[in-house]
């Protein structure tokens, strides 16, 4: 009998969050420990460690892991991993903390204590080297580079015990699904071939087309929305997930889509982030990841299909989850329907391609948006949001 892909590393999910009485006891003990406030990015990483999304990791990476991930995309133990998962703090905060110390990790959003960590190592990194390895640039205008360069001077490594989901369940309810929960839902639906659709934006006609192409070859699609922090100007998660819910209800066959969200911040690491997206979708039970044009990119830092090519540059067997490589998609006036660069023979003058900047400008000004670009139900929700923001 066929089954879902195995979690990354080939073993069971490794969820590090405590529940029940053991969580309450650890929470009491955490109150007695020295506190460190984590960043928004580190909060998302902690929650992913807690729910098993970062299986098989047991905490934040040490220097050998950091170096191996930057240079070879693998930890010191040989586990494939494309982006460092690290915890940093200032030299002043790190003073007096050394191997064997225990600390509690505090929510930057005021949500109390997120985790405890037993420190195994304290070290410094070459931030510029990490940026050039992961983002292919050290340009301070790149939002991921800016994030790394502004983090603390000292990294702390060690296993974590997670105490909270950081308020994501309370905020998003059933939309916030753990890997164990998505796997259970896929099994209930009888799915074994599942494509993940990564999104940090509302779904327009081109995204709808990509998801439906995937449904033609897989049992179903996980529309998986980022719930963590974005860059200025991006549409909040609660707005876009509401629009996606309505799109699924109106335009997809029942039983072909599961919508969920995950707690990470965007890193805008382009090709390497595409690999990370595939890796943790493997933990969620997905056999495929839809990889479109400029996946996880920003500005002009990456080629439009660099995220396609990187999957052919990693060792065979590094990931079970494979890419569904999709070209640029658009409405073609001469084809009278959705098409892609691989299927449409017509020129750019016949293709409706709308940039995110242009769409935001139309919405901010209350201008008409072509119905061939976005479903009216989606546009109604976005117009309501932009009207309230003016």
Rosetta blueprint (number, residue, H / E / L):
1 X L
2 X L
3 X L
4 X L
5 X L
6 X L
7 X L
8 X L
9 X L
10 X L
11 X L
12 X L
13 X L
14 X L
15 X L
16 X L
17 X E
18 X L
19 X L
20 X H
21 X H
22 X H
23 X H
24 X H
25 X H
26 X H
27 X H
28 X H
29 X H
30 X H
31 X L
32 X L
33 X L
34 X E
35 X E
36 X E
37 X E
38 X L
39 X L
40 X H
41 X H
42 X H
43 X H
44 X H
45 X H
46 X H
47 X H
48 X H
49 X H
50 X H
51 X H
52 X L
53 X L
54 X L
55 X L
56 X L
57 X L
58 X L
59 X E
60 X E
61 X L
62 X L
63 X H
64 X H
65 X H
66 X H
67 X H
68 X H
69 X H
70 X H
71 X H
72 X H
73 X L
74 X E
75 X L
76 X L
77 X L
78 X L
79 X L
80 X E
81 X L
82 X L
83 X L
84 X L
85 X L
86 X L
87 X E
88 X E
89 X E
90 X L
91 X H
92 X H
93 X H
94 X H
95 X L
96 X L
97 X L
98 X L
99 X L
100 X L
101 X L
102 X E
103 X E
104 X E
105 X E
106 X E
107 X L
108 X L
109 X L
110 X L
111 X L
112 X L
113 X E
114 X E
115 X E
116 X E
117 X E
118 X E
119 X L
120 X L
121 X E
122 X E
123 X E
124 X L
125 X L
126 X L
127 X H
128 X H
129 X H
130 X H
131 X H
132 X H
133 X H
134 X H
135 X L
136 X L
137 X L
138 X L
139 X L
140 X L
141 X L
142 X L
143 X H
144 X H
145 X H
146 X H
147 X H
148 X H
149 X H
150 X H
151 X L
152 X L
153 X L
154 X E
155 X E
156 X E
157 X E
158 X E
159 X E
160 X E
161 X E
162 X E
163 X L
164 X L
165 X L
166 X L
167 X L
168 X H
169 X H
170 X H
171 X H
172 X H
173 X H
174 X H
175 X H
176 X E
177 X L
178 X L
179 X H
180 X H
181 X H
182 X H
183 X H
184 X H
185 X H
186 X H
187 X H
188 X H
189 X H
190 X L
191 X L
192 X L
193 X L
194 X E
195 X E
196 X E
197 X E
198 X E
199 X E
200 X L
201 X L
202 X L
203 X L
204 X L
205 X H
206 X H
207 X H
208 X H
209 X H
210 X H
211 X H
212 X H
213 X H
214 X H
215 X H
216 X H
217 X H
218 X L
219 X L
220 X E
221 X E
222 X E
223 X E
224 X E
225 X E
226 X E
227 X L
228 X L
229 X L
230 X L
231 X L
232 X L
233 X L
234 X L
235 X L
236 X L
237 X H
238 X H
239 X H
240 X H
241 X H
242 X H
243 X H
244 X H
245 X H
246 X H
247 X H
248 X H
249 X H
250 X H
251 X H
252 X L
253 X L
254 X L
255 X L
256 X L
257 X E
258 X E
259 X E
260 X E
261 X E
262 X E
263 X L
264 X L
265 X L
266 X L
267 X L
268 X L
269 X L
270 X L
271 X H
272 X H
273 X H
274 X H
275 X H
276 X H
277 X H
278 X H
279 X H
280 X H
281 X H
282 X H
283 X H
284 X H
285 X L
286 X L
287 X L
288 X E
289 X E
290 X E
291 X E
292 X L
293 X L
294 X L
295 X L
296 X L
297 X L
298 X L
299 X L
300 X L
301 X L
302 X L
303 X L
304 X L
305 X L
306 X H
307 X H
308 X H
309 X H
310 X H
311 X H
312 X H
313 X L
314 X L
315 X L
316 X L
317 X L
318 X L
319 X L
320 X L
321 X L
322 X E
323 X E
324 X E
325 X E
326 X L
327 X L
328 X L
329 X E
330 X E
331 X E
332 X E
333 X L
334 X L
335 X L
336 X L
337 X E
338 X E
339 X E
340 X E
341 X L
342 X L
343 X L
344 X L
345 X L
346 X L
347 X L
348 X H
349 X H
350 X H
351 X E
352 X E
353 X L
354 X L
355 X L
356 X H
357 X H
358 X H
359 X H
360 X H
361 X H
362 X H
363 X H
364 X H
365 X H
366 X L
367 X L
368 X L
369 X L
370 X L
371 X L
372 X L
373 X L
374 X L
375 X L
376 X H
377 X H
378 X H
379 X H
380 X H
381 X H
382 X H
383 X H
384 X H
385 X H
386 X H
387 X H
388 X H
389 X H
390 X L
